[in-house]
Amino acid sequence: MQGLIQEGNGEEFVRFSNDIEHAADLTPRQVRVRIMAAGVCGSDLSCVHGKYYMPTPLVPGHEAAGVVVEVGSAVSYCKVGDHVVLSTFANCGHCAVCEGGDPGNCGALGGMRQSYVENGTPLYEFANLGAFVQETIVMENQAVPIPTEVPFSSAALIGCGVMTGAGAVFNRARVGPGETVAVIGAGGVGLNVIQAARLAGAAQIIAIDRAPAKERMAVDFGATDFILAEGDDFDAVRAVQELSGGGVNHAFEVVGSTRLLADAISMTRAGGNTCAVGVPDLTASVTYNFQSLHQNKSLLGIRAGGGRPRKDFRLIADLYLRGMFKLDELVSNTTGLDDIQSAFDALKAGAEARTVLLPNG
């Protein structure tokens, strides 16, 4: 089957292949999914550039939706023909952490799997999926059924960009009616922070970005204010404090910059939450002035929006079908697996939300 293979760190090391195969048959609790759409996320670019220190060769991609085409003998969560959004949480489903409702914190199924082969060479998979391929095999709790009315290209984004942004608001920060919010970075994840904050009833939502083109989308998704951060010397902290009257209840850093996370702490008013949504190089350290966090502020680590996929994916799909949550508007472009470079170029330019790959046309 067709797919992409990353053989080293750098965009030049990602190539198209016609010869990828599954490494093994289904186990009793696995499902085989034909991938109909896969979003190209900032994390995919970070993986390709070596920021996540993944072994290669690997099949990249982790944000996808498709159709179940085969199920293992013990599968009960989905059936052949279901439309599903794929989750990166390959959690066991049975430990105390999973039973307590925190599947993202399960470590029982950690480690990298070599789920594919090309001409006899084993291939790792990125983020328990390896989604830039025509088919994947995942654990049954990674395949979350959603209504067939949700288009695949829009549904794919629920698995990462949407869940990460919206979950940061709903599950971690728990933004409340009348509160104030600042969002550093108005890309694919930041736009979902913005629209989730709007749904939560935030009174003021300040979006901050370096790209002027992001203003229109930020406002369309619910931002009440937009700050254009022009140049490295721009004082975004001061701009947010002036707009909000001293700081916001919740500041979200979505870019993955340690410097901007320190800024987010300073944008947060006393007693508020600073939310570390973006992921920098995994070896990075954050330096901030102690006094900036000292006033009863909370610094929240956020992985995949603190999501509970089997509950939250369906909630977002339902909100979309009720016209309350934007998904279609997040899809800036669709293309084939053989055009991955254009998707990477769009991400680097920062001018759009998401390119979605269509592995099966």
Secondary structure, DSSP 8 states (H G I E B T S, - for coil): --EEEE-SSSGGGEEEES-EEESS---TTEEEEEEEEEEE-HHHHHHHTTTT---SSEE----EEEEEEEE-TT--S--TT-EEEE-S----S-SHHHHTT-GGG--TT-S----EEETTEEEEEGGGT--SBSEEEEEGGGEEE--TTS-HHHHGGGGTHHHHHHHIIIIII---TT-EEEEE--SHHHHHHHHHHHHHT-SEEEEEES-TTHHHHHHHHT-SEEEE--STT--HHHHHHHHHTS-EEEEEE-S--HHHHHHHHHHEEEEEEEEE-S---TT------HHHHHTT-EEEE-SGGG--HHHHHHHHHHHHHTT-S--GGGEEEEE-GGGHHHHHHHHHHT--SEEEE-TT-
